């Protein structure tokens, strides 16, 4: 089971790394096109370098950034890597920490899980809207809902993660050190 989890973790990291690489290459292409646009003779010899053909690069970078943020927080960033304000948490007993983890973990998990259906209902209208410029690159098949579906993955994954954290705290208690979610008693 641990090998499967490690494999999925590495796959999620590879997807994030690929998105960063594509975003970086697109950014470099933007810079090249921006500065080569000053060379008026260039599109005459190389028509594919016509600057008006590269409006999609900005939108692609924005979409990839959006995907990186939500994909990364859903599948790559560990719970212990998040910024925490744990002044109170670190000063209370282990039993009170367990209550904190269960209560606030349930609040987060339920809040995210409850928001899945209304969010998907709002996404319904996005199935009709096309992107501003990405259709010139990918065709008319990509709709705005396709670009924002990563938020649904985020809601589902983070909700499931917090339900798991609550279950682990309920079953085994909390780790001795604050922020150490990698080892739980009983594992």
Secondary structure, 3 states (H helix, E strand, C coil): CHHHHHHHHHHHHHHHHHHHHHHHHHHHHHHHHHHHCCCCCHHHHCHHHCHHHHCHHHHHHHHHHHHHHHHHHHHHCCHHHCCCCCHHHHHCCHHHHHHHHHHHHHHHHHHHHHHHHHHHHHHHHHHCCECCCCHHHHCCCCEHHHHHHHHHHHHHHHHHHHHHHHHHHHHHCCCCCCCCCCCCCCC
